[in-house]
Amino acid sequence: MQSSLNATTKLALAGGVLAGIGASACCSITIHKALEKVPGVLETKVDYDHKTATVKYDSDKTNPSALVKATTNAGFPSSLHGGEKK
């Protein structure tokens, strides 16, 4: 049974993190894997071009702060996109 507490949030990845000579698809894969390890995450989509990650999650099991922490711990600092509440 799917939880009725599903939520979606968008993270803004730090400006220079995905830009530059060393940037590649592996950055997106690392971010995707870090987010999927967070309990309660149902789906992730990393947009390399726009430097964002959209995450669908069970709000009963996790929250946007945990998602920000996961990307930061993976070496890709992020913040909530567009002033979303933590």
C-alpha positions, -999 to +999 in steps of 0.1 A: +000+000+000+014+034-010+016+060+017-007+090+013+021+112+028+042+114-003+058+147-009+081+161-036+109+187-031+135+202-053+171+208-042+193+234-058+228+220-061+257+245-053+264+267-083+299+256-091+297+220-080+284+207-113+302+232-136+337+231-148+362+209-166+358+179-142+321+178-144+305+146-158+275+123-156+292+106-126+282+136-105+245+130-113+249+093-105+266+101-072+239+125-062+212+101-073+227+072-053+232+094-022+195+104-022+182+069-028+200+057+003+179+080+025+150+059+040+117+070+026+130+083-007+107+069-035+121+085-066+149+109-076+156+129-108+189+148-111+189+176-137+226+181-146+219+211-169+198+230-143+218+219-113+187+206-094+175+173-080+138+166-076+130+140-050+097+122-042+097+109-007+075+096+021+072+126+045+065+102+073+100+087+070+122+116+059+123+153+053+140+179+031+168+185+057+178+149+055+180+151+017+202+182+018+224+164+043+227+133+020+239+154-010+263+174+012+278+143+027+283+129-008+304+160-016+276+179-034+262+207-011+226+216-018+198+238-005+161+238-009+151+252-042+128+283-043+126+288-006+108+256+003+105+249+040+127+223+057 
